[in-house]
Amino acid sequence: MDEREPVEPFARLGDDERRAWVNLAKVLLTLPGALEGQLLRDADLTLLGYMILARLSVVPEESLRMSEIAEMANGSLPRISHAVARLEDRGWVTRKVCTGQGRRFTIATLTDAGRAHLAAASPTHVANIRRLVIEPLGADFVRLGDAVGQIVETLGLPTEVLKRPKL
């Protein structure tokens, strides 16, 4: 006999909602791997690594605290630290421990080699984004991005827009 509490009635998804949700879930689960596969093959770079380099390329002095990178990537400090260490091993970023306001923190800075690698990786990556996302959506792409922005806000994620990298 199952002694679990009875499940309260809930509003099930309608047919259109379920179809839309399943399609969105497929994209959420598959698209990052498709983007990362191309980056790994063509640039020996993970999607997270690309996003870190791209973010560093558009901020003042091309430097950020590790905590700011973690917030941008919605990742834990250990995960981001590992990703940045891989970029540092390749000479694409440097890290420097700093102190201020009685605290220690680490700053990551884009190197000339990192900027050059990002510049080399960007054309094929952007072409892949266009092929997989923008072209299939056509004029709906911007509307979708605006709609997804509402989810970003609901999740409490930063909503600033990255400017074009200074390549």
C-alpha positions in Angstrom: 0.0 0.0 0.0 1.3 3.5 -0.9 1.2 5.7 2.1 2.3 8.9 0.4 0.2 12.0 0.8 -2.5 12.4 -1.9 -1.4 14.8 -4.6 -3.3 18.0 -4.7 -5.0 18.8 -7.9 -2.9 21.0 -10.1 -3.3 22.9 -13.4 -2.0 20.5 -16.0 -0.4 21.9 -19.2 -2.8 22.2 -22.1 -1.9 20.5 -25.4 -0.3 23.7 -26.8 1.5 24.4 -23.6 2.9 20.9 -23.4 4.0 20.9 -27.0 5.7 24.3 -26.5 7.3 23.2 -23.2 8.7 19.9 -24.7 10.2 21.8 -27.6 11.8 24.4 -25.3 13.1 21.6 -23.1 14.7 19.9 -26.1 16.4 23.1 -27.1 17.6 23.8 -23.5 19.1 20.3 -23.3 20.5 20.0 -26.8 21.6 23.5 -28.0 24.4 24.0 -25.5 26.0 20.7 -26.6 25.7 21.6 -30.2 27.3 25.0 -29.7 30.1 23.6 -27.5 30.8 20.8 -29.9 31.6 23.3 -32.6 33.7 25.4 -30.3 35.7 22.4 -29.1 36.3 21.1 -32.6 37.2 24.4 -34.1 38.7 26.4 -31.3 39.6 23.9 -28.4 37.2 26.0 -26.3 34.2 25.1 -24.2 31.0 27.2 -24.4 31.7 28.5 -20.8 35.3 29.3 -21.8 34.0 31.3 -24.8 31.5 33.1 -22.7 34.2 34.1 -20.2 36.5 35.4 -22.9 33.7 37.3 -24.6 32.6 38.8 -21.3 36.1 39.9 -20.4 36.5 41.4 -23.9 33.7 44.0 -23.2 34.4 45.2 -19.7 36.7 48.0 -18.7 40.4 46.9 -18.6 39.2 43.5 -19.8 39.2 42.3 -16.1 36.6 41.0 -13.7 36.5 39.6 -10.2 36.0 35.8 -10.3 32.7 36.3 -8.3 31.5 38.6 -11.2 32.3 35.9 -13.7 30.5 33.3 -11.6 27.4 35.6 -11.5 27.5 36.1 -15.2 27.8 32.4 -15.9 25.3 31.5 -13.1 28.0 29.1 -11.8 29.7 28.3 -8.6 33.1 29.8 -7.8 34.8 26.4 -7.9 33.4 25.6 -11.3 34.4 29.1 -12.6 37.8 28.9 -11.0 38.4 25.5 -12.8 37.2 27.0 -16.2 39.4 30.1 -15.8 42.4 27.9 -14.7 42.0 26.1 -18.1 42.0 29.4 -19.9 45.0 30.6 -17.9 46.9 27.3 -18.7 46.4 28.2 -22.4 47.7 31.8 -21.9 44.3 33.3 -22.7 43.7 34.9 -19.3 45.8 35.8 -16.2 44.7 35.7 -12.6 45.9 38.0 -9.9 45.0 37.8 -6.2 44.2 41.2 -4.8 43.1 42.6 -1.4 40.7 45.4 -0.7 38.2 46.4 2.0 39.8 43.7 4.2 39.1 40.9 1.8 41.0 38.9 -0.7 39.7 38.3 -4.2 41.0 37.2 -7.6 40.8 39.2 -10.8 40.9 37.5 -14.2 42.2 39.5 -17.1 42.0 38.8 -20.8 45.5 38.5 -22.5 46.5 39.5 -26.0 46.6 35.8 -26.8 43.0 35.4 -25.4 41.7 38.3 -27.4 43.3 36.9 -30.6 41.9 33.4 -29.8 38.4 34.9 -29.3 38.7 36.8 -32.5 39.6 33.6 -34.4 36.9 31.6 -32.7 34.1 34.1 -33.1 33.3 33.9 -36.9 32.5 30.2 -36.9 30.8 30.3 -33.5 28.5 33.2 -34.7 27.9 31.4 -37.9 26.8 28.3 -35.9 24.5 30.5 -33.8 23.0 31.9 -36.9 22.5 28.5 -38.5 21.0 26.8 -35.4 19.0 29.6 -33.9 18.6 32.8 -35.8 17.9 31.6 -39.3 15.3 29.0 -38.3 13.4 31.7 -36.3 13.8 34.6 -38.8 11.9 37.6 -37.6 10.7 35.7 -34.5 14.3 35.6 -33.1 14.2 39.1 -31.5 10.6 38.5 -30.1 11.8 35.2 -28.6 14.8 36.9 -27.0 12.5 39.5 -25.5 10.1 36.9 -24.2 13.0 34.8 -22.8 14.2 38.0 -21.1 11.1 37.7 -18.8 12.3 34.3 -17.7 15.8 35.7 -17.1 14.3 38.3 -14.8 12.1 35.8 -13.0 15.1 33.6 -12.3 16.9 36.7 -10.9 19.7 36.5 -13.4 21.6 39.6 -14.5 19.8 41.3 -17.5 22.6 43.5 -18.9 23.4 43.1 -22.5 26.9 42.3 -23.6 28.3 44.7 -26.1 30.1 43.5 -29.1 33.6 42.3 -28.2 36.5 44.7 -28.9 38.2 42.4 -31.5 
